[in-house]
Amino acid sequence: MEGQEQVRTGPFEAARGLGENDLAVYGWVLEHRTGDPGAVSEATGIGPEEAGLSLERLRRARLLHEQNVPGGSRELFAVAPETALAQLAAPVEAKIREQQDRLAGMRQDLGPFVACYHQRHYRSESLELLENVQDVRNTLNQASNRCRKEVLTSQPGGGARDPEAMREALVRDQSMLERGIQLRTLYHHTARFNGPSQAYVAAASALGGKYRTAHELFGRLIVFDRELAFIPVKDDSWGAVVIREPSTVRYLCEIFEQAWDRATPFADAVSQGLEEVSREIHETIVRLLAAGLKDEAIARRLGMSLRTARRHIADIMEELDATSRFQAGAHAAARGLLANTAPEAESPDGPVA
């Protein structure tokens, strides 16, 4: 009977449902080493039937054990709860170990596939790091040759672009424009003072390229067919990160479109007027000074050399009759020069060609 009951009752069920009556019966057996229901009932005040059921529950929970003694009789004694728990837990722990071994085997079998997937899918397909300028130019040339519809470019830095990179870019752009590719490029306003930049824009515009300038840009970016994007690496080296992940590329295109809508068509400084260009640059520098940016950061934001930026800053400080950046900001605010303007967070401009 006990063996059959144990087959029907698992270890979890065997240890559950024990109550105060069972504790009283266990204590009595622990002291008297007998399991006669009548004696248990008389000593504990529990009914004979319930005492018998309690003894059976304690046996299933492995808290009571019966064994033969000399003379042919059987003796019932209480087992330490730790021993009972070990007996009940043994088959459960064995199953747990078996499942753990199966899980370990699955991880081992699938491990090479996981590494292959992540290396290929996330590095080779979604992100690629180009660590030197030659790899960047080669990859840009390949992307230009494969381009089908459109190229979006943001080129901060005014006239600071590398001449060799500009010559290569002009060859790429002319080839794409002649194939009917739409080409849009953003520059800093300061590019309108740069002769090579003016010549470059004039040549490409004649073929259908569109160029605009802004006093501030979000950073360097090239996007082909809204599928493949190039951004600079963090350390300002000549490397680049190639992005193919669709959501990220789409996000970068949205940033470009917002900057494009606020920018003005490219024009040289003479046709637009030196005074207007200077006024826009000075207004931007005043905002950045008020925001606490240092000279180097202001020069980078406006795409001009540090020397030129400091010359503008000196002129502004003199115009505002200020001896400190804080005072310049206060005087500018008093004159209404900071109204309805707010400096944007600085974005690093790396050297993607």
Secondary structure, DSSP 8 states (H G I E B T S, - for coil): -HHHHHHHS-HHHHTSS--HHHHHHHHHHHHH----HHHHHHHH---HHHHHHHHHHHHHTTSEEEEE-TTS-EEEEE--HHHHHHHHHHHHHHHHHHHHHHHHHHHHHHHHHHHHHHIIIIIIIIEEEE-SHHHHHHHHHHHHHH--SEEEEEE-STT-S-HHHHHHHHHHHHHHHHTT-EEEEEEEGGGGG-HHHHHHHHHHHTTT-EEEEES-----EEEETTTEEEEE-TT-SS-EEEE--HHHHHHHHHHHHHHHHHSEE---HHHH-HHHHHHHHHHHHHHHHHTT--HHHHHHHHT--HHHHHHHHHHHHHHTT-SSHHHHHHHHHHTTTTTT-------------
